[in-house]
Amino acid sequence: MGHHDRNVISLGDAIKAMLNRYKLQSKFTEAGLINSWERVVGEMIAMHTVQLRIYRRKLYAEMDSAALRNELTYAREKIKKALNREAGHEIIDEIIFK
């Protein structure tokens, strides 16, 4: 192959470079985090989740059940750690249940 080898990068590296260049990495990671919500909290809780959004490293989770919202408040740290583990790095500092 010769001198062309040094110009070859993996598709994954190319995508990461593009995301970083256009400041999309955090949005891409946030989308992945929101997609992993059901995996982390389970189907029943996911069914009662009205909306998820991330703003300034805080995850806002709107729930349709006050009782469930109160229960989840006690598990907030555990859920945060599980979501950050899914993301591969610390992406959220706090979860706020609404």
C-alpha positions as a LaTeX table, in Angstrom:
\begin{tabular}{lrrr}
\hline
Residue & $x$ (\AA) & $y$ (\AA) & $z$ (\AA) \\
\hline
Met1 & 0.00 & 0.00 & 0.00 \\
Gly2 & 2.91 & 2.34 & 0.52 \\
His3 & 2.65 & 6.00 & 1.48 \\
His4 & $-1.17$ & 6.17 & 1.52 \\
Asp5 & $-1.51$ & 4.24 & 4.81 \\
Arg6 & $-0.87$ & 7.27 & 7.02 \\
Asn7 & $-3.95$ & 9.01 & 5.56 \\
Val8 & $-6.33$ & 6.18 & 6.43 \\
Ile9 & $-8.50$ & 6.61 & 9.54 \\
Ser10 & $-11.41$ & 4.53 & 10.73 \\
Leu11 & $-14.94$ & 5.62 & 9.97 \\
Gly12 & $-15.58$ & 5.94 & 13.72 \\
Asp13 & $-12.61$ & 8.30 & 14.11 \\
Ala14 & $-13.77$ & 10.33 & 11.11 \\
Ile15 & $-17.27$ & 10.69 & 12.58 \\
Lys16 & $-15.86$ & 11.68 & 16.00 \\
Ala17 & $-13.62$ & 14.29 & 14.36 \\
Met18 & $-16.57$ & 15.72 & 12.42 \\
Leu19 & $-18.80$ & 15.81 & 15.51 \\
Asn20 & $-16.09$ & 17.56 & 17.52 \\
Arg21 & $-15.37$ & 20.02 & 14.72 \\
Tyr22 & $-19.00$ & 21.05 & 14.49 \\
Lys23 & $-19.54$ & 20.95 & 18.29 \\
Leu24 & $-22.07$ & 18.15 & 17.88 \\
Gln25 & $-20.37$ & 15.60 & 20.13 \\
Ser26 & $-22.31$ & 16.64 & 23.22 \\
Lys27 & $-25.64$ & 16.64 & 21.33 \\
Phe28 & $-24.83$ & 13.22 & 19.90 \\
Thr29 & $-23.97$ & 11.89 & 23.37 \\
Glu30 & $-27.12$ & 13.48 & 24.85 \\
Ala31 & $-29.25$ & 11.73 & 22.23 \\
Gly32 & $-27.60$ & 8.44 & 23.14 \\
Leu33 & $-28.21$ & 9.09 & 26.82 \\
Ile34 & $-31.89$ & 9.80 & 26.24 \\
Asn35 & $-32.12$ & 6.66 & 24.11 \\
Ser36 & $-30.63$ & 4.61 & 26.96 \\
Trp37 & $-33.20$ & 5.92 & 29.48 \\
Glu38 & $-35.51$ & 2.88 & 29.12 \\
Arg39 & $-32.59$ & 0.46 & 29.40 \\
Val40 & $-31.48$ & 2.12 & 32.64 \\
Val41 & $-34.81$ & 2.75 & 34.39 \\
Gly42 & $-36.88$ & $-0.08$ & 32.91 \\
Glu43 & $-39.96$ & $-0.21$ & 30.70 \\
Met44 & $-42.51$ & 0.67 & 33.40 \\
Ile45 & $-40.77$ & 3.91 & 34.40 \\
Ala46 & $-40.08$ & 4.76 & 30.75 \\
Met47 & $-43.82$ & 4.44 & 30.02 \\
His48 & $-44.51$ & 7.10 & 32.68 \\
Thr49 & $-41.82$ & 9.44 & 31.35 \\
Val50 & $-43.46$ & 12.32 & 29.47 \\
Gln51 & $-40.33$ & 14.18 & 28.40 \\
Leu52 & $-36.56$ & 14.07 & 28.81 \\
Arg53 & $-34.22$ & 16.93 & 28.06 \\
Ile54 & $-30.68$ & 17.87 & 28.97 \\
Tyr55 & $-29.68$ & 21.44 & 29.65 \\
Arg56 & $-26.36$ & 22.52 & 31.15 \\
Arg57 & $-25.47$ & 18.99 & 32.28 \\
Lys58 & $-28.80$ & 18.55 & 34.07 \\
Leu59 & $-31.28$ & 15.92 & 32.94 \\
Tyr60 & $-34.89$ & 17.07 & 33.33 \\
Ala61 & $-37.26$ & 14.10 & 33.47 \\
Glu62 & $-40.96$ & 14.94 & 33.38 \\
Met63 & $-43.08$ & 12.17 & 34.84 \\
Asp64 & $-46.87$ & 11.68 & 34.63 \\
Ser65 & $-47.10$ & 10.23 & 38.15 \\
Ala66 & $-46.41$ & 12.18 & 41.35 \\
Ala67 & $-45.92$ & 8.95 & 43.33 \\
Leu68 & $-43.39$ & 7.64 & 40.82 \\
Arg69 & $-41.64$ & 11.03 & 40.71 \\
Asn70 & $-41.24$ & 10.90 & 44.51 \\
Glu71 & $-39.88$ & 7.34 & 44.41 \\
Leu72 & $-37.39$ & 8.20 & 41.66 \\
Thr73 & $-36.10$ & 11.17 & 43.65 \\
Tyr74 & $-34.62$ & 8.68 & 46.14 \\
Ala75 & $-32.91$ & 6.73 & 43.32 \\
Arg76 & $-31.61$ & 9.88 & 41.58 \\
Glu77 & $-27.89$ & 9.25 & 42.25 \\
Lys78 & $-28.07$ & 5.60 & 41.20 \\
Ile79 & $-29.86$ & 6.51 & 37.94 \\
Lys80 & $-27.38$ & 9.32 & 37.24 \\
Lys81 & $-24.41$ & 6.96 & 37.67 \\
Ala82 & $-26.02$ & 4.32 & 35.44 \\
Leu83 & $-26.76$ & 6.86 & 32.68 \\
Asn84 & $-23.22$ & 8.26 & 32.81 \\
Arg85 & $-21.84$ & 4.71 & 32.66 \\
Glu86 & $-24.01$ & 4.06 & 29.56 \\
Ala87 & $-22.67$ & 7.25 & 27.96 \\
Gly88 & $-19.09$ & 6.21 & 28.66 \\
His89 & $-18.25$ & 9.40 & 30.56 \\
Glu90 & $-19.77$ & 11.96 & 32.92 \\
Ile91 & $-22.34$ & 13.80 & 30.83 \\
Ile92 & $-24.87$ & 14.77 & 33.49 \\
Asp93 & $-24.31$ & 16.17 & 36.98 \\
Glu94 & $-27.87$ & 16.11 & 38.23 \\
Ile95 & $-31.34$ & 14.69 & 37.49 \\
Ile96 & $-34.37$ & 16.83 & 38.17 \\
Phe97 & $-37.73$ & 15.07 & 38.23 \\
Lys98 & $-40.72$ & 17.24 & 37.30 \\
\hline
\end{tabular}
